[in-house]
Amino acid sequence: MCNYYHVHIHIYVMTYMENSLDSQFDAHAATLLGPVFKVLAEPNRLRILCALGTECRPVTDIIHATGLPQTNASFHLRILREAGLVRAERRGVFVYYCLPDPALLTILQSLLTWVLAQTPSPNSDDQHHFATQDNSLTNERSL
């Protein structure tokens, strides 16, 4: 996934979640989280979130980073925007998309780490694939 944030952000998020989920995770919390997980269940939307990283990017950059067709990328960006997982900024004739909070990438990375630790992999190349994918996203952003 996306490794762009310092360890202290991860520790803060995990500490916050440990302290708050025990006392607050009830039917209301499940009702709030359900739609978010439904939106995140689409792999192309996760790819878009990682492609955004810490910067606001125009749709053309997102298309280039993900390889999605323009109509497909725009469709998923609309769903992400409606769910509050990205925000749109108009800059002249272009629309730039940003994450509303950089902690979102840290949360996704933590979730991926947990899933990989819980899933016995018959193919050890799976973890290599994710690491390679992280490096390619990092390299694309630095261009």
N, C-alpha and C positions, 0 to 999 in steps of 0.2 A: 504494500500500500504506500503510504506517503510518510516519509521520515523527515519532517522539516522542523520539528519543534523540540525544544530543550526538554531534558528529563524532568526538570522541576515543574513544568506544566503538566506532564503526565502524572507526577506524584500528586499534584494539587487536585487534578480531576479525579484520580482514583480515591484519594482521601475523602474528597467531597462526596463521591458516590457511595463509598462505604458508610459514611456517617449519615447520609440522608436517605438512602434507599431502604434501610432496615425500618425506619420509622415512618416513611412516607409512601412506600410502595403498596398501594391498595387498589381498589377497583378504579378509582379516578386516575391514578397514575398509569394503569394499564390502558385505560381509554385514551390517554394522551399519547402514549408511546406506540400503540398499535398502528395508527396511520403512518407514523414516521417509518417504522420498520417495513410497512407495506411499500412505501415509496423507495426505500433503500433496497428492497428485494430485487430490483431490476439491476443487473450487472452494469449496464451502460450508464446508469445514473451514478453508480459508485465510481466508474471510470471518469466521468465528468467532474465529480467532486475532487478526485485526486489530481486531475489535470489543472484545476483551478489553483490548487496549492494555496499559497499565501497572497497571491496577486489577483487583482481584477483583470480579467481577460476578455477580449472580444470573441464573438462566436467563431470567427475564422480561426483564431488560435485554438479554441476548444476542438473544432473540427480537425485541425491538423494534428493535435495531440492525441485524439481518440480514434481517428480514422472513420468516424461516423459520417454518414451523409448529412447535408445541411438540414433537411427536413426532419430527420431523426434526432439530430442534436437539438434543434429548436423545440421539438415536441418534449424531449426529456427535460430541457431547461425550464420550460413552462411548468411542468409538474413539480420540479424541484423548487421553483420560485413560489408556486402556490402553497407548497408544504412549509415554506420558510427556511429551506435548506440552502438557498442561494438568494442573493439580492441582485437586482438589475440597476445599473446606473447608465443613464443616457449621456453620452459625450459626443456632442455634435450629431452626426448622422449614425454613429455607431452605438450599440448597446454593449456595455461591459458587464460581465457577471463576476460576482465575488461571493466568498463564503461570509455569512453573517457573523461568524465567530470562528477564529482559527482553531479553537479547541475541538471543533468537529473532526478535524483530521486526526487529532490525537486519540479521540474516542474510537474512530474507525480503526486506527492502528492497534489500539488495545484490544478491540474486539477480534481483529484478525489474529493477533498473537494468541489470544485465548482459544479461538477455534482451532488453530493449528496445533496447539498443545493438547487439545481434547480429541483430535481426530487422528487415529492411527493411519498412517499413510503407507499403503502398499508400495508406493513409488516415492523414494526419497527425493526425486527430482521436483516434486511439488513445491517444497520449501525453496529450492533453488530457483524455480520459476518465479515465485513471488519476489525473491531478492533481486533477480534480474529485471523484473518489471519495475520495481522501485528505482533501480539505477537508471533505467531508460527514461522514466518520468523525470528524474532529477536532471539528467543530461538534456532533455528537451527544454526544461525551464531555464537552464543556464545559457541557452543559445541566444 
